[in-house]
Amino acid sequence: MSEALIDELRGLILRAAPDQVRAQPVLELGADVPINSAIPFDSLIILGFVVAVEDRYQVRVDRATLARVAGGTPTLRSLAAAVAALGGGP
């Protein structure tokens, strides 16, 4: 997976957030840092992120992928791996 994909995911997360001002720290977040350490990566943002990923990369996010994204402590790198596994990304 590429750094370009990770950078694109930063933008998708920002646009999916209900409060984009509070989500700004994601733009500077390291790829391996848990997203929850910078912004609350809650169910509303996850839902918006899934819709954005499906729209942007023309992939279908299945239940298994959603469980991986929502479970544990997601990082930009783990999100990028999930998107790449679905066949998405630059």
N, C-alpha and C positions, 0 to 999 in steps of 0.2 A: 504494500500500500504506500501511497506517495504522500509527501508533505502537502502537495496541492489538494489532495482529498481532505486531509486534516484541516487545512485552511478553509476549504469550502464548508466543512461541517461547523466550524466556528460561526460562520455567517448564518447557516441554517438554524443553529441553536438560538442565535441572537434574534433572528426574525420570528422564531417560534415562541419566544418568551412573551408572556403577557405584559411584562414591564421591561422594555428594552434598556432603559437606563440602568436598572439593577443587574441586567445580564451582561453589561459591557465588559466585566472582567474576563469573560470567556474568550475575548479577542486576544488576550495576552497569556492565556492559560497554557502551560506546558502540555505536551501530548500525553504524558504519562501521569499527570496530576489528576486525582479524582475531581470530576466536575463539581460535585457537591461541596468541595472546599472553596469554590469561588462563587457559585450561584446555587440556589436551591433547584436542583434538577428533579422537579416533582412531576406528577402524572400529567398535569396540563402541558408542561413543556415537552415531555416525552411524546404525548399525542401529537402536538404540533410538529415535533421533529420527525415523527414517522410519516406524517402527511407530506412534509417538505421533502423527505428522502424519496418517497414514492413518486412525487411529482417531478423532482429534479432529475432523478436517475432512471425513471421509468422501470422500477422494480417493485415487487410486492413484498412487503415486510410480513413474514409469517409469524405464527405464535412463538415458535422456538427462538427466532431472532429477537422478537419483542421481549421475551423472558430474559435473554442474555443482556439486552440493552438496559432493561429496567432493574435487573437484579444486581446485587453486589454494589460495587463502587465503580460506575462507568467512568472511563477516561476518553479523551478524544481518540486515542489510539485504538481502544477497544470498539468504539463506535465506527471508526474507519474500517477496522477489520470486519465488522458485521456488514457494512455497506459493500465492501469489496467481495465478501463471500456471496452476496446476493447478485454480484455481477455489475454493481454500480461504481461510479467514480471516474475521475479523469484518467 
